[in-house]
Amino acid sequence: MWILRQEHLTGSGERADTMPCYFEGKVRMTAKHWMPALGIGVGLTCFVALTPDSAEPASNPEPPSHVEHHTFISPNNPKIRVNVDKRLDYIGELPFTIDNLAAGTRYVFVRATHDKHIQQMFIVQQEGFLPSSDDTYKYRITNPARLGSFEYQHSVILDDHAATIREEPGKEADVTQRFLTAHGYVLEPELVMARFARPSDPQHKHEIIFFCFENLSAYGHTLADLSVGPESPDKQDIKKKVDENCRRAFRVNH
């Protein structure tokens, strides 16, 4: 609402009185009212005041973390943009909780065959301790990998996905498996996983993690072949290849 000044003028052009009038908008408005019986013309002119009687509406707040055109966008904890390879299809987000201490959301991208057999999966995970918890993320970055402007704790492991679900029901692996099944996708139980993680706020109450998964069977091996003994050349080669594929699958812009 804008405050206006209304002026009544007599037929001789003299100002008769001044009183407030109101007009929604910023357009100058002029109107004339005639009194033919008296032979007097009365002019009514309203001018927009210099100051509105209320402030302009506040700008819209930033939307929460989301995916737009193969880009993950987060406004805080951390503020970040992650471009994802277009060969990976975004299939949605899923919330999770961990022992009533922490909670977060996973944003899931997959590359799959026509019958939805997953060949590669990329996950962005945002997580934080609940306000009721005094805990923080205390891990040190001992094997750093630089993504964007920050160092991330980096690892590549062979993952017995089925065993993880059995041992930790209701946690991230379990809810992700149920999410994929609900969308018609098949994920093999033996995987190779590349992982990048860091605390995402100065208080270490939040963290962000990037995961890449590939099928171990795609490299002609099973966990039984590679789980016994020291790092074999085959195991090292597989982990290196999965890590290279992972780093090509996304790009961090902050």
ABEGO torsion letter per residue (X at the ends): XBBBBBBBBBAAGBBABBBBBBBBEABBBBBBBBBAAAGBBBBBBBBBBABBABBBBBBBBBBBBBBBGGBBBBABOBBBBBBBBAABBBAEBBBBBBGGABBBBBBBBBBBBAAGBBABBBBBBBBBBBAABABBBABBBABBBBBEABBBBBBBBBBBAAAAAAABBGBAAAAAAAAAAAAGBBBBABBBBBBBBBBABAAGABBBBBBBBBBAAAAGBBAAAAABEBBBAAAAAAAAAAAAAAAAABBBAX
